Structures are given as C-alpha cells and as structure tokens.
Amino acid sequence: MLPKNKILNFAPENLHTLNHKLLWQQLRIELNNELYSVVEFLHVKPGKGGAFVRTKLKNLKSGKVIPHTFNAGVKINVQRVERRPFQFLYNL
C-alpha cells in the first residue's frame, strides 16, 4: 500500500498571529475552530473606508472552499501544519 499524507500538529502551542497584510497562498490558518488553507487572496484599498483582504479559504477536513473577508487590523491565527508520509501495516 502506498504511503498516505496525514495532517498533524493542530495544537494551541503552535498558535501565532499575523496581520491581515501578511497573508499568502497555502498559509494554514484557524478560523471558527476549523483549519483552512488560503487558496486565493486580494488586498483591496477602496477610495473610501479602510483596506481589507478578500480571500478564498479551503477547509482542510471537508475540502469545501468558502469566501471570507478580513478587515484592516484583524489578527489572524496561523497554525503550523506538518504533512508526513505514513505506511499502514494492514490491508482492507
């Protein structure tokens, strides 16, 4: 059987916060007690009002992609996610 990749290290001690300006693709963040990966982002500075970032976030458990907007000054919880190959010792 081929090795499988599993998600590890979703623990509070790995928590870091970033400003909304420091988002990048494939960044793993925690939002509403779920893990998401940033698929797409766009920093917008309108003529009136404050800047914001429009993102598309992919849920790492379900695979569902959702749009989300982060306003200026928001702190984002970044999670360290490690992927490691595993070999299962049984056949189904």
Secondary structure as GFF3:
##gff-version 3
##sequence-region A 1 92
A	DSSP	beta_strand	4	8	.	.	.	ID=ss1
A	DSSP	three_ten_helix	12	14	.	.	.	ID=ss2
A	DSSP	beta_strand	16	19	.	.	.	ID=ss3
A	DSSP	three_ten_helix	20	22	.	.	.	ID=ss4
A	DSSP	beta_strand	28	31	.	.	.	ID=ss5
A	DSSP	beta_strand	34	44	.	.	.	ID=ss6
A	DSSP	beta_strand	52	59	.	.	.	ID=ss7
A	DSSP	beta_strand	65	71	.	.	.	ID=ss8
A	DSSP	beta_strand	75	78	.	.	.	ID=ss9
A	DSSP	beta_strand	82	86	.	.	.	ID=ss10
###
